[in-house]
């Protein structure tokens, strides 16, 4: 694989490149751009802390964020870039602490040095310009130069510096991303009312098979016998959104209302048909045991974990994959197709049927490292059903800052 090397001789050139690294135009965010030697090897976006956060809380947050950065193999330097709606203003400052979120950045810089990272620069993109937190103060314990030479420059620089940079022109057209705001990436396609109503009527026909698509054993087996969720998932994943029929959409919506089938299809979209068959076999195994014992799925899984038993003695387990506790990478091309399919499915679905595909969307986005977009889908699901279990679980995972282990794997082409 041919690598693209883009040199950024000035801070404004670097700032022009950051949105290309994260895939969207950051807003009210902190982006930690990681370096391995002189080259970037990752970019992590985080929400800014609450305005009322005190020094102790800011230090705790900084520790968590730098701990996440430490998981990237070989990272040895970073550039924090803060995006804010606040203004820098024209008044000269005696210290860069006068910049927006100065206390937060000081906590980040202090923790970075404690962690052994070289801080190449620390930048702020505000409503009225950009600036460097290092223009007027040095990072304690470091004498390394920052990006570019800004001796004698004013603290605030115009945003036009970034807009007029030609650095992105160096990026080959095939690698250059069309950028939009974060919310734009989460937007759903437009579906006319007549199509939505037809989909709802078809879905209602399937729902007459059983009033409750919960994880009851009889329903799991019935769905597997009648509709084949593995084959259905593979078929619809091979379609373009324009090729998805009303009936196929209704079948898919019906199937994903079952938590067990929802999770199986989600993992199948990401990891392939073999994983789908493994997950489906696991669902049927537990459905049979539920019928035999009268215990719930949760009780059976907990008992097996306590006894060290597993239906499949393979690694990683289905639970490992769902929680990102595996270095096995999902197939990004399959995930991307799954995201486009599910966006259309949510847009076609009646409101009560949307939380399941919304959570699948959120998980697939999180699997690609797009936790910010995932958060939008989770919030939307909880607006519909504030007690939807998977949405609550995903909100907890994202709120903790947890990223899947595969996000920190170095692609093979970088190993050389």
C-alpha positions as CSV (number, residue, x, y, z in Angstrom):
1,X,0.0,0.0,0.0
2,X,1.4,3.4,-1.0
3,X,1.7,5.8,1.8
4,X,0.9,9.5,1.4
5,X,3.3,11.8,3.2
6,X,2.1,15.4,3.6
7,X,4.5,17.9,5.1
8,X,3.1,20.7,7.3
9,X,5.9,23.3,7.7
10,X,3.7,25.8,9.5
11,X,1.0,25.5,12.3
12,X,-1.7,26.7,10.0
13,X,-0.8,24.0,7.5
14,X,-1.0,21.4,10.3
15,X,-4.4,22.8,11.4
16,X,-5.7,22.5,7.8
17,X,-4.7,18.8,7.8
18,X,-6.3,17.9,11.1
19,X,-9.9,17.6,9.8
20,X,-8.6,15.2,7.1
21,X,-7.1,13.1,9.9
22,X,-10.4,12.8,11.9
23,X,-12.7,12.8,8.9
24,X,-14.9,15.8,9.8
25,X,-14.8,19.4,10.9
26,X,-14.3,19.3,14.6
27,X,-16.4,21.6,16.9
28,X,-16.2,22.1,20.7
29,X,-13.6,19.3,20.8
30,X,-10.1,18.4,21.8
31,X,-8.2,16.4,19.2
32,X,-5.0,14.6,20.2
33,X,-2.9,14.1,17.2
34,X,-0.4,11.3,17.9
35,X,3.0,10.9,16.3
36,X,5.3,7.9,15.8
37,X,8.6,9.6,15.1
38,X,8.0,12.5,12.7
39,X,4.8,11.0,11.2
40,X,1.2,11.1,12.5
41,X,-0.2,7.7,13.5
42,X,-3.6,8.6,14.8
43,X,-6.0,11.3,15.9
44,X,-8.4,10.9,18.8
45,X,-11.4,13.4,19.4
46,X,-12.9,14.0,22.8
47,X,-15.6,16.3,24.1
48,X,-14.5,19.3,26.1
49,X,-14.9,19.2,29.9
50,X,-17.9,20.9,31.6
51,X,-17.4,24.6,32.3
52,X,-17.6,24.0,36.0
53,X,-14.9,21.3,36.1
54,X,-12.3,22.1,38.7
55,X,-8.5,21.5,38.7
56,X,-8.8,18.0,40.2
57,X,-11.4,17.0,37.7
58,X,-9.4,18.4,34.8
59,X,-6.4,16.4,35.9
60,X,-8.4,13.3,36.1
61,X,-9.8,13.8,32.6
62,X,-6.3,14.5,31.3
63,X,-5.1,11.3,32.8
64,X,-7.8,9.3,31.1
65,X,-7.2,10.9,27.7
66,X,-3.5,10.4,27.8
67,X,-4.0,6.9,29.0
68,X,-6.0,6.2,25.9
69,X,-3.3,7.7,23.7
70,X,-0.7,5.5,25.4
71,X,-2.4,2.5,23.9
72,X,-1.4,3.4,20.4
73,X,1.8,1.3,19.7
74,X,4.9,3.4,19.2
75,X,3.4,6.8,19.9
76,X,6.1,9.1,21.3
77,X,4.8,12.7,20.6
78,X,1.5,14.6,20.2
79,X,-0.1,17.9,19.3
80,X,-3.3,18.7,21.2
81,X,-5.7,20.8,19.1
82,X,-8.6,22.5,20.9
83,X,-11.7,23.7,18.9
84,X,-14.0,26.1,20.7
85,X,-16.8,28.6,20.1
86,X,-15.1,31.0,22.5
87,X,-13.0,34.0,21.3
88,X,-9.3,34.7,21.8
89,X,-9.7,38.4,21.6
90,X,-7.2,41.2,20.7
91,X,-5.9,42.0,24.1
92,X,-2.3,40.7,24.6
93,X,-1.9,38.0,27.2
94,X,1.1,37.6,29.5
95,X,0.6,33.8,29.4
96,X,-1.2,31.3,27.2
97,X,-3.4,30.5,30.1
98,X,-5.5,33.5,28.9
99,X,-6.5,31.4,25.8
100,X,-9.8,29.5,25.9
101,X,-9.7,26.3,28.1
102,X,-6.2,27.3,29.3
103,X,-6.5,25.3,32.6
104,X,-7.6,22.2,30.7
105,X,-4.7,22.5,28.3
106,X,-2.2,22.9,31.1
107,X,-3.5,19.7,32.6
108,X,-3.1,17.9,29.3
109,X,0.4,19.2,28.8
110,X,1.5,18.3,32.3
111,X,0.2,14.8,31.9
112,X,1.8,14.4,28.5
113,X,5.2,15.2,29.9
114,X,4.6,12.9,32.8
115,X,3.8,10.1,30.3
116,X,7.0,10.7,28.4
117,X,5.5,12.3,25.3
118,X,7.2,15.1,23.3
119,X,4.7,17.9,22.9
120,X,5.3,19.3,19.4
121,X,2.8,22.1,19.7
122,X,-0.5,22.8,21.4
123,X,-3.0,24.7,19.3
124,X,-6.4,26.4,19.7
125,X,-8.9,27.1,16.9
126,X,-11.4,29.6,18.2
127,X,-14.3,31.6,16.8
128,X,-12.1,34.6,15.9
129,X,-8.8,33.0,15.1
130,X,-6.2,30.5,16.0
131,X,-3.3,30.5,18.4
132,X,-0.7,28.3,20.1
133,X,-0.7,27.7,23.8
134,X,3.1,27.5,23.5
135,X,3.7,30.9,22.0
136,X,4.2,32.4,25.4
137,X,5.1,29.6,27.7
138,X,7.3,26.4,27.4
139,X,6.2,23.0,28.5
140,X,7.9,22.2,31.8
141,X,10.8,19.8,31.3
142,X,10.9,20.3,27.5
143,X,13.2,22.3,25.3
144,X,12.1,20.8,22.0
145,X,11.0,23.1,19.2
146,X,7.3,23.4,18.3
147,X,5.8,23.4,14.9
148,X,7.2,26.3,12.8
149,X,9.0,29.4,14.0
150,X,6.6,31.9,15.5
151,X,9.1,34.2,17.4
152,X,7.7,37.7,17.6
153,X,4.3,36.8,16.2
154,X,1.1,38.0,17.8
155,X,-0.9,35.6,19.9
156,X,-4.0,35.5,17.7
157,X,-3.8,34.7,14.0
158,X,-6.6,34.9,11.4
159,X,-8.6,31.8,10.5
160,X,-8.0,32.6,6.9
161,X,-4.5,31.3,7.5
162,X,-6.0,27.8,7.8
163,X,-8.5,28.2,5.0
164,X,-5.9,29.5,2.5
165,X,-3.4,26.7,3.2
166,X,-2.7,24.5,0.2
167,X,-1.6,21.5,2.2
168,X,-4.7,19.4,1.4
169,X,-4.0,19.7,-2.3
170,X,-1.0,17.4,-1.7
171,X,-3.4,14.7,-0.6
172,X,-4.2,12.4,-3.6
173,X,-7.9,12.8,-4.6
174,X,-8.6,9.2,-3.7
175,X,-7.4,9.8,-0.1
176,X,-8.9,13.3,0.3
177,X,-12.1,13.3,2.3
178,X,-15.1,15.5,1.6
179,X,-15.5,17.1,5.0
180,X,-18.7,18.1,6.8
181,X,-19.6,18.8,10.4
182,X,-20.0,15.9,12.8
183,X,-23.8,16.1,12.8
184,X,-23.8,15.9,9.0
185,X,-22.1,12.5,9.1
186,X,-25.0,11.2,11.3
187,X,-27.8,12.5,9.0
188,X,-30.3,10.0,7.6
189,X,-31.4,9.8,4.0
190,X,-34.7,11.3,3.0
191,X,-37.5,8.8,2.6
192,X,-41.0,9.9,1.5
193,X,-44.1,9.3,3.6
194,X,-45.6,6.8,1.3
195,X,-42.5,4.5,1.5
196,X,-42.4,4.8,5.3
197,X,-46.1,3.9,5.5
198,X,-45.7,0.9,3.2
199,X,-42.7,-0.3,5.3
200,X,-44.8,0.1,8.5
201,X,-47.6,-2.0,7.1
202,X,-45.3,-4.8,6.0
203,X,-43.5,-4.8,9.3
204,X,-46.9,-5.0,11.1
205,X,-47.6,-8.3,9.1
206,X,-44.4,-9.9,10.5
207,X,-45.1,-8.6,14.0
208,X,-48.3,-10.6,14.1
209,X,-46.1,-13.7,14.3
210,X,-45.4,-12.7,17.9
211,X,-46.4,-9.6,19.9
212,X,-43.1,-9.4,21.7
213,X,-39.7,-9.7,19.9
214,X,-37.9,-10.2,23.2
215,X,-35.3,-12.9,23.8
216,X,-37.7,-15.7,24.5
217,X,-36.5,-19.1,23.4
218,X,-39.5,-20.0,21.2
219,X,-39.2,-16.8,19.2
220,X,-35.4,-17.2,18.7
221,X,-36.0,-20.7,17.2
222,X,-39.0,-19.6,15.2
223,X,-37.1,-16.7,13.6
224,X,-34.2,-18.9,12.7
225,X,-36.5,-21.5,11.1
226,X,-38.7,-19.1,9.1
227,X,-36.4,-16.3,8.1
228,X,-32.8,-17.3,8.4
229,X,-31.2,-14.2,10.0
230,X,-27.7,-15.1,8.8
231,X,-28.8,-15.4,5.1
232,X,-30.9,-12.3,5.4
233,X,-28.1,-10.3,6.8
234,X,-25.7,-11.4,4.1
235,X,-28.2,-10.8,1.3
236,X,-29.1,-7.2,2.3
237,X,-25.5,-6.3,2.9
238,X,-24.8,-7.1,-0.7
239,X,-27.5,-4.6,-1.9
240,X,-27.1,-1.0,-2.5
241,X,-29.6,1.3,-0.7
242,X,-31.5,1.8,-3.9
243,X,-31.9,-2.0,-4.4
244,X,-33.4,-2.6,-0.9
245,X,-37.1,-3.5,-1.3
246,X,-39.8,-2.6,1.1
247,X,-40.3,-6.2,2.0
248,X,-36.6,-6.8,2.6
249,X,-36.5,-3.7,4.8
250,X,-39.5,-4.9,6.8
251,X,-38.0,-8.4,7.3
252,X,-34.7,-6.8,8.5
253,X,-36.6,-4.5,10.9
254,X,-38.6,-7.4,12.2
255,X,-35.5,-9.5,12.8
256,X,-33.4,-6.8,14.6
257,X,-36.2,-6.2,17.2
258,X,-35.0,-9.4,18.9
259,X,-31.8,-8.5,20.9
260,X,-30.2,-11.8,20.1
261,X,-30.7,-11.5,16.4
262,X,-29.9,-7.8,16.4
263,X,-26.5,-8.5,17.9
264,X,-25.8,-11.4,15.6
265,X,-26.5,-9.3,12.5
266,X,-24.5,-6.4,13.8
267,X,-21.4,-8.6,14.4
268,X,-22.0,-10.3,11.0
269,X,-21.9,-7.0,9.3
270,X,-18.6,-6.2,10.9
271,X,-16.8,-9.6,10.9
272,X,-18.4,-11.7,8.2
273,X,-20.8,-14.5,7.6
274,X,-18.8,-17.0,9.7
275,X,-19.2,-14.9,12.8
276,X,-22.9,-14.5,12.0
277,X,-23.4,-18.3,11.9
278,X,-21.4,-18.7,15.2
279,X,-23.5,-16.0,16.9
280,X,-26.7,-17.5,15.6
281,X,-25.7,-21.0,16.8
282,X,-25.0,-19.6,20.2
283,X,-28.4,-17.9,20.3
284,X,-30.1,-21.2,19.5
285,X,-28.0,-23.1,22.1
286,X,-29.1,-20.7,24.8
287,X,-32.7,-20.6,23.6
288,X,-32.8,-24.4,24.0
289,X,-31.3,-24.2,27.5
290,X,-33.8,-21.5,28.5
291,X,-36.7,-23.8,27.5
292,X,-35.1,-26.7,29.4
293,X,-34.2,-24.9,32.6
294,X,-36.7,-22.0,32.8
295,X,-33.7,-19.6,33.4
296,X,-33.2,-16.3,31.6
297,X,-30.5,-15.8,29.0
298,X,-28.7,-13.5,31.4
299,X,-28.8,-16.1,34.2
300,X,-27.4,-18.8,31.9
301,X,-24.6,-16.7,30.6
302,X,-23.7,-15.6,34.1
303,X,-23.7,-19.2,35.3
304,X,-21.5,-20.3,32.4
305,X,-19.0,-17.5,33.1
306,X,-18.8,-18.3,36.8
307,X,-18.2,-22.0,36.0
308,X,-15.6,-21.1,33.3
309,X,-17.8,-22.8,30.6
310,X,-18.3,-21.6,27.0
311,X,-20.5,-22.9,24.3
312,X,-17.7,-22.1,21.8
313,X,-14.2,-22.6,23.0
314,X,-12.9,-20.1,20.5
315,X,-11.3,-16.8,20.9
316,X,-12.5,-14.1,20.8
317,X,-15.9,-14.7,22.1
318,X,-19.0,-13.0,20.9
319,X,-19.0,-10.9,24.0
320,X,-15.4,-9.9,23.5
321,X,-16.2,-8.7,20.0
322,X,-19.2,-6.6,21.2
323,X,-17.2,-4.9,23.9
324,X,-14.2,-4.4,21.6
325,X,-12.0,-6.7,23.8
326,X,-10.3,-8.2,20.8
327,X,-7.5,-7.3,18.5
328,X,-9.4,-8.9,15.6
329,X,-10.2,-6.0,13.2
330,X,-13.7,-5.7,11.6
331,X,-13.8,-5.5,7.9
332,X,-14.1,-1.7,7.2
333,X,-15.7,-2.2,3.8
334,X,-18.5,-4.4,5.3
335,X,-18.9,-1.9,8.2
336,X,-19.3,1.0,5.8
337,X,-21.9,-0.9,3.8
338,X,-23.7,-1.8,7.0
339,X,-23.8,1.8,8.1
340,X,-25.3,3.0,4.8
341,X,-27.9,0.2,4.9
342,X,-28.9,0.9,8.5
343,X,-29.2,4.6,7.9
344,X,-31.8,3.9,5.3
345,X,-33.5,1.3,7.5
346,X,-33.8,3.8,10.3
347,X,-35.2,6.4,7.9
348,X,-37.8,3.9,6.6
349,X,-38.8,2.5,10.0
350,X,-41.8,3.6,12.2
351,X,-40.5,5.4,15.3
352,X,-41.0,2.6,17.8
353,X,-38.9,0.2,15.7
354,X,-35.9,2.6,15.4
355,X,-33.9,2.0,18.6
356,X,-32.6,-1.4,17.5
357,X,-31.1,-0.3,14.1
358,X,-30.0,3.0,15.7
359,X,-27.9,1.0,18.3
360,X,-26.5,-1.2,15.5
361,X,-25.5,2.0,13.7
362,X,-23.9,3.4,16.9
363,X,-21.9,0.2,17.5
364,X,-20.7,0.0,13.9
365,X,-19.6,3.7,14.0
366,X,-17.8,3.0,17.3
367,X,-16.1,0.0,15.8
368,X,-14.6,2.3,13.2
369,X,-13.4,4.8,15.9
370,X,-16.3,7.2,15.2
371,X,-17.5,7.5,18.8
372,X,-18.7,11.0,18.4
373,X,-21.1,10.0,15.6
374,X,-22.1,6.9,17.6
375,X,-23.1,9.2,20.5
376,X,-25.6,11.0,18.3
377,X,-27.3,7.7,17.3
378,X,-27.4,6.6,21.0
379,X,-29.0,9.9,22.1
380,X,-31.6,9.5,19.3
381,X,-32.5,6.0,20.4
382,X,-32.9,7.1,24.0
383,X,-35.1,9.9,22.9
384,X,-37.5,7.2,21.6
385,X,-37.1,4.7,24.4
386,X,-35.2,6.0,27.5
387,X,-35.0,2.5,28.9
388,X,-33.6,0.7,25.8
389,X,-31.0,-1.7,27.2
390,X,-28.4,-1.6,24.5
391,X,-28.5,2.2,24.1
392,X,-27.9,2.5,27.9
393,X,-25.0,0.1,27.7
394,X,-23.4,1.8,24.7
395,X,-23.8,5.2,26.4
396,X,-21.9,3.8,29.4
397,X,-19.2,2.4,27.1
398,X,-18.7,5.6,25.2
399,X,-19.0,7.8,28.3
400,X,-16.1,5.9,29.9
401,X,-13.9,6.7,26.9
402,X,-13.4,3.0,26.0
403,X,-12.2,2.3,22.5
404,X,-12.1,-1.1,20.9
405,X,-8.8,-2.9,21.2
406,X,-8.5,-3.2,17.4
407,X,-8.4,0.6,17.1
408,X,-4.8,0.4,18.5
409,X,-3.5,-2.3,16.2
410,X,-0.9,-1.1,13.7
411,X,-1.9,-2.1,10.2
412,X,0.5,-4.5,8.6
413,X,1.8,-2.0,6.0
414,X,3.0,0.2,8.8
415,X,5.1,-2.6,10.4
416,X,7.9,-2.3,7.9
